[in-house]
Amino acid sequence: MPKVKKSTITSSRGTVPAWLFECPGCGCMHYAYDRWQFNGNVDAPTFSPSIKVEVGHYPDPPDICHSFVRDGRIQYLNDCTHELKGQTVELPNWEED
């Protein structure tokens, strides 16, 4: 069963194709678009470079989710602010609505 889904996102660069995946660390959808290299394997995806998501507003510090996705596993780096910081877990399978 696939772990990523091809879709499109709207960014400062316009509407671009992207690969979406569910992040078990922060419970949000993350994406990688053409800035990232992708191994083409939807069942065991690898994206490079790392993916860093920051959510929050000044003056509060942002919530951070920073990870590598390699061979269908997500490796959370030590600057994450959620409970999976420093751990490596399987990416969940993509569940269709």
PyMOL CGO cylinders between C-alpha atoms (Angstrom):
from pymol import cmd
from pymol.cgo import CYLINDER

trace = [
    CYLINDER, 0.00, 0.00, 0.00, 1.43, 3.43, -0.88, 0.3, 1, 1, 1, 1, 1, 1,
    CYLINDER, 1.43, 3.43, -0.88, 2.85, 5.73, 1.78, 0.3, 1, 1, 1, 1, 1, 1,
    CYLINDER, 2.85, 5.73, 1.78, 2.75, 8.90, -0.35, 0.3, 1, 1, 1, 1, 1, 1,
    CYLINDER, 2.75, 8.90, -0.35, 0.20, 10.44, -2.69, 0.3, 1, 1, 1, 1, 1, 1,
    CYLINDER, 0.20, 10.44, -2.69, 0.83, 12.68, -5.69, 0.3, 1, 1, 1, 1, 1, 1,
    CYLINDER, 0.83, 12.68, -5.69, -1.08, 15.95, -5.56, 0.3, 1, 1, 1, 1, 1, 1,
    CYLINDER, -1.08, 15.95, -5.56, -0.54, 19.66, -6.14, 0.3, 1, 1, 1, 1, 1, 1,
    CYLINDER, -0.54, 19.66, -6.14, 0.18, 22.48, -3.70, 0.3, 1, 1, 1, 1, 1, 1,
    CYLINDER, 0.18, 22.48, -3.70, 0.02, 26.23, -4.06, 0.3, 1, 1, 1, 1, 1, 1,
    CYLINDER, 0.02, 26.23, -4.06, 3.14, 28.05, -2.94, 0.3, 1, 1, 1, 1, 1, 1,
    CYLINDER, 3.14, 28.05, -2.94, 5.00, 31.27, -3.67, 0.3, 1, 1, 1, 1, 1, 1,
    CYLINDER, 5.00, 31.27, -3.67, 6.11, 29.50, -6.86, 0.3, 1, 1, 1, 1, 1, 1,
    CYLINDER, 6.11, 29.50, -6.86, 2.51, 28.95, -7.98, 0.3, 1, 1, 1, 1, 1, 1,
    CYLINDER, 2.51, 28.95, -7.98, 0.74, 25.61, -8.20, 0.3, 1, 1, 1, 1, 1, 1,
    CYLINDER, 0.74, 25.61, -8.20, 3.26, 22.78, -8.33, 0.3, 1, 1, 1, 1, 1, 1,
    CYLINDER, 3.26, 22.78, -8.33, 3.10, 18.97, -8.20, 0.3, 1, 1, 1, 1, 1, 1,
    CYLINDER, 3.10, 18.97, -8.20, 4.02, 17.48, -4.83, 0.3, 1, 1, 1, 1, 1, 1,
    CYLINDER, 4.02, 17.48, -4.83, 4.15, 14.21, -2.91, 0.3, 1, 1, 1, 1, 1, 1,
    CYLINDER, 4.15, 14.21, -2.91, 2.06, 14.23, 0.29, 0.3, 1, 1, 1, 1, 1, 1,
    CYLINDER, 2.06, 14.23, 0.29, 2.55, 12.04, 3.35, 0.3, 1, 1, 1, 1, 1, 1,
    CYLINDER, 2.55, 12.04, 3.35, 1.08, 11.87, 6.82, 0.3, 1, 1, 1, 1, 1, 1,
    CYLINDER, 1.08, 11.87, 6.82, 3.51, 12.72, 9.62, 0.3, 1, 1, 1, 1, 1, 1,
    CYLINDER, 3.51, 12.72, 9.62, 2.90, 10.63, 12.75, 0.3, 1, 1, 1, 1, 1, 1,
    CYLINDER, 2.90, 10.63, 12.75, 5.08, 13.01, 14.80, 0.3, 1, 1, 1, 1, 1, 1,
    CYLINDER, 5.08, 13.01, 14.80, 2.99, 16.14, 14.48, 0.3, 1, 1, 1, 1, 1, 1,
    CYLINDER, 2.99, 16.14, 14.48, -0.18, 14.68, 12.98, 0.3, 1, 1, 1, 1, 1, 1,
    CYLINDER, -0.18, 14.68, 12.98, -0.04, 16.92, 9.91, 0.3, 1, 1, 1, 1, 1, 1,
    CYLINDER, -0.04, 16.92, 9.91, 0.39, 16.40, 6.20, 0.3, 1, 1, 1, 1, 1, 1,
    CYLINDER, 0.39, 16.40, 6.20, 3.85, 17.20, 4.88, 0.3, 1, 1, 1, 1, 1, 1,
    CYLINDER, 3.85, 17.20, 4.88, 4.90, 17.48, 1.27, 0.3, 1, 1, 1, 1, 1, 1,
    CYLINDER, 4.90, 17.48, 1.27, 7.92, 17.32, -0.97, 0.3, 1, 1, 1, 1, 1, 1,
    CYLINDER, 7.92, 17.32, -0.97, 7.90, 18.96, -4.39, 0.3, 1, 1, 1, 1, 1, 1,
    CYLINDER, 7.90, 18.96, -4.39, 10.44, 19.31, -7.19, 0.3, 1, 1, 1, 1, 1, 1,
    CYLINDER, 10.44, 19.31, -7.19, 12.99, 20.92, -4.86, 0.3, 1, 1, 1, 1, 1, 1,
    CYLINDER, 12.99, 20.92, -4.86, 13.41, 17.45, -3.31, 0.3, 1, 1, 1, 1, 1, 1,
    CYLINDER, 13.41, 17.45, -3.31, 14.85, 14.38, -4.98, 0.3, 1, 1, 1, 1, 1, 1,
    CYLINDER, 14.85, 14.38, -4.98, 12.45, 11.42, -4.88, 0.3, 1, 1, 1, 1, 1, 1,
    CYLINDER, 12.45, 11.42, -4.88, 13.37, 7.77, -5.47, 0.3, 1, 1, 1, 1, 1, 1,
    CYLINDER, 13.37, 7.77, -5.47, 10.03, 7.16, -7.23, 0.3, 1, 1, 1, 1, 1, 1,
    CYLINDER, 10.03, 7.16, -7.23, 8.96, 4.36, -4.87, 0.3, 1, 1, 1, 1, 1, 1,
    CYLINDER, 8.96, 4.36, -4.87, 5.55, 5.17, -3.35, 0.3, 1, 1, 1, 1, 1, 1,
    CYLINDER, 5.55, 5.17, -3.35, 5.74, 2.10, -1.07, 0.3, 1, 1, 1, 1, 1, 1,
    CYLINDER, 5.74, 2.10, -1.07, 9.21, 2.92, 0.34, 0.3, 1, 1, 1, 1, 1, 1,
    CYLINDER, 9.21, 2.92, 0.34, 9.77, 6.60, -0.47, 0.3, 1, 1, 1, 1, 1, 1,
    CYLINDER, 9.77, 6.60, -0.47, 13.04, 8.45, 0.01, 0.3, 1, 1, 1, 1, 1, 1,
    CYLINDER, 13.04, 8.45, 0.01, 13.20, 12.24, -0.22, 0.3, 1, 1, 1, 1, 1, 1,
    CYLINDER, 13.20, 12.24, -0.22, 16.33, 14.35, -0.12, 0.3, 1, 1, 1, 1, 1, 1,
    CYLINDER, 16.33, 14.35, -0.12, 17.22, 16.78, 1.45, 0.3, 1, 1, 1, 1, 1, 1,
    CYLINDER, 17.22, 16.78, 1.45, 15.51, 16.78, 4.87, 0.3, 1, 1, 1, 1, 1, 1,
    CYLINDER, 15.51, 16.78, 4.87, 12.01, 18.22, 5.31, 0.3, 1, 1, 1, 1, 1, 1,
    CYLINDER, 12.01, 18.22, 5.31, 11.58, 20.93, 7.94, 0.3, 1, 1, 1, 1, 1, 1,
    CYLINDER, 11.58, 20.93, 7.94, 8.18, 22.33, 8.91, 0.3, 1, 1, 1, 1, 1, 1,
    CYLINDER, 8.18, 22.33, 8.91, 7.80, 25.24, 11.33, 0.3, 1, 1, 1, 1, 1, 1,
    CYLINDER, 7.80, 25.24, 11.33, 4.37, 26.34, 12.55, 0.3, 1, 1, 1, 1, 1, 1,
    CYLINDER, 4.37, 26.34, 12.55, 3.78, 29.24, 14.88, 0.3, 1, 1, 1, 1, 1, 1,
    CYLINDER, 3.78, 29.24, 14.88, 3.67, 32.98, 15.20, 0.3, 1, 1, 1, 1, 1, 1,
    CYLINDER, 3.67, 32.98, 15.20, 6.00, 35.47, 16.79, 0.3, 1, 1, 1, 1, 1, 1,
    CYLINDER, 6.00, 35.47, 16.79, 6.53, 36.03, 19.72, 0.3, 1, 1, 1, 1, 1, 1,
    CYLINDER, 6.53, 36.03, 19.72, 5.81, 32.35, 20.56, 0.3, 1, 1, 1, 1, 1, 1,
    CYLINDER, 5.81, 32.35, 20.56, 8.49, 29.87, 19.48, 0.3, 1, 1, 1, 1, 1, 1,
    CYLINDER, 8.49, 29.87, 19.48, 7.41, 27.75, 16.52, 0.3, 1, 1, 1, 1, 1, 1,
    CYLINDER, 7.41, 27.75, 16.52, 6.56, 24.06, 16.64, 0.3, 1, 1, 1, 1, 1, 1,
    CYLINDER, 6.56, 24.06, 16.64, 9.21, 22.27, 14.58, 0.3, 1, 1, 1, 1, 1, 1,
    CYLINDER, 9.21, 22.27, 14.58, 9.07, 18.98, 12.71, 0.3, 1, 1, 1, 1, 1, 1,
    CYLINDER, 9.07, 18.98, 12.71, 12.38, 18.18, 10.97, 0.3, 1, 1, 1, 1, 1, 1,
    CYLINDER, 12.38, 18.18, 10.97, 13.03, 14.80, 9.41, 0.3, 1, 1, 1, 1, 1, 1,
    CYLINDER, 13.03, 14.80, 9.41, 14.58, 12.64, 6.74, 0.3, 1, 1, 1, 1, 1, 1,
    CYLINDER, 14.58, 12.64, 6.74, 12.32, 10.25, 4.84, 0.3, 1, 1, 1, 1, 1, 1,
    CYLINDER, 12.32, 10.25, 4.84, 14.31, 7.19, 3.78, 0.3, 1, 1, 1, 1, 1, 1,
    CYLINDER, 14.31, 7.19, 3.78, 13.07, 3.84, 2.48, 0.3, 1, 1, 1, 1, 1, 1,
    CYLINDER, 13.07, 3.84, 2.48, 9.55, 4.35, 3.85, 0.3, 1, 1, 1, 1, 1, 1,
    CYLINDER, 9.55, 4.35, 3.85, 10.71, 5.39, 7.31, 0.3, 1, 1, 1, 1, 1, 1,
    CYLINDER, 10.71, 5.39, 7.31, 10.76, 8.84, 8.83, 0.3, 1, 1, 1, 1, 1, 1,
    CYLINDER, 10.76, 8.84, 8.83, 13.80, 9.77, 10.93, 0.3, 1, 1, 1, 1, 1, 1,
    CYLINDER, 13.80, 9.77, 10.93, 13.00, 12.66, 13.26, 0.3, 1, 1, 1, 1, 1, 1,
    CYLINDER, 13.00, 12.66, 13.26, 15.89, 14.95, 14.02, 0.3, 1, 1, 1, 1, 1, 1,
    CYLINDER, 15.89, 14.95, 14.02, 16.73, 16.35, 17.45, 0.3, 1, 1, 1, 1, 1, 1,
    CYLINDER, 16.73, 16.35, 17.45, 15.38, 19.85, 16.74, 0.3, 1, 1, 1, 1, 1, 1,
    CYLINDER, 15.38, 19.85, 16.74, 11.78, 18.51, 16.59, 0.3, 1, 1, 1, 1, 1, 1,
    CYLINDER, 11.78, 18.51, 16.59, 9.48, 19.77, 19.31, 0.3, 1, 1, 1, 1, 1, 1,
    CYLINDER, 9.48, 19.77, 19.31, 7.16, 16.71, 19.41, 0.3, 1, 1, 1, 1, 1, 1,
    CYLINDER, 7.16, 16.71, 19.41, 7.45, 13.39, 21.28, 0.3, 1, 1, 1, 1, 1, 1,
    CYLINDER, 7.45, 13.39, 21.28, 9.01, 11.46, 18.34, 0.3, 1, 1, 1, 1, 1, 1,
    CYLINDER, 9.01, 11.46, 18.34, 12.13, 13.66, 18.42, 0.3, 1, 1, 1, 1, 1, 1,
    CYLINDER, 12.13, 13.66, 18.42, 15.22, 11.52, 17.80, 0.3, 1, 1, 1, 1, 1, 1,
    CYLINDER, 15.22, 11.52, 17.80, 13.22, 8.44, 16.78, 0.3, 1, 1, 1, 1, 1, 1,
    CYLINDER, 13.22, 8.44, 16.78, 12.73, 6.59, 13.48, 0.3, 1, 1, 1, 1, 1, 1,
    CYLINDER, 12.73, 6.59, 13.48, 9.31, 5.16, 12.63, 0.3, 1, 1, 1, 1, 1, 1,
    CYLINDER, 9.31, 5.16, 12.63, 7.50, 3.67, 9.63, 0.3, 1, 1, 1, 1, 1, 1,
    CYLINDER, 7.50, 3.67, 9.63, 5.56, 6.11, 7.50, 0.3, 1, 1, 1, 1, 1, 1,
    CYLINDER, 5.56, 6.11, 7.50, 1.87, 5.21, 7.72, 0.3, 1, 1, 1, 1, 1, 1,
    CYLINDER, 1.87, 5.21, 7.72, 0.15, 3.89, 4.61, 0.3, 1, 1, 1, 1, 1, 1,
    CYLINDER, 0.15, 3.89, 4.61, -1.84, 6.46, 2.68, 0.3, 1, 1, 1, 1, 1, 1,
    CYLINDER, -1.84, 6.46, 2.68, -5.51, 6.05, 3.53, 0.3, 1, 1, 1, 1, 1, 1,
    CYLINDER, -5.51, 6.05, 3.53, -7.92, 7.17, 0.83, 0.3, 1, 1, 1, 1, 1, 1,
    CYLINDER, -7.92, 7.17, 0.83, -10.92, 9.16, 2.05, 0.3, 1, 1, 1, 1, 1, 1,
]
cmd.load_cgo(trace, "trace")
